[in-house]
Amino acid sequence: MSKRLLYQFLIINILTAVMAAVFYFNDLPGANVLFLVSVVMQFMFAIPALMEIHKSKNIDMTEKLAWTIGLILSTSLTGLFYLAFRRNVVLGKK
């Protein structure tokens, strides 16, 4: 999957999560829909990223496990770090 598309999924995930939180705390309608969109975008980012990580022969199993746990527990922060600093290493481009 292209880096640009992964960035788009991640940014939409973060923005909709923040908007859902604002809507929820201000008792505005639509918070549930925004939360659902955020979860869908989270999966649309995490699944291809995890597939890239686990298919990679450039990193060892310990690092693959660390990325998997990070993406499951904190998709947004781990995703930003992955795209910004480690994706090229995982794909063998550096």
Secondary structure, DSSP 8 states (H G I E B T S, - for coil): --HHHHHHHHHHHHHHHHHHHHHHHTT-TTHHHHHHHHHHHHHHHHHHHHHHHHH-SSS-HHHHHHHHHHHHH-HHHHHHHIIIIIHHHHHT--
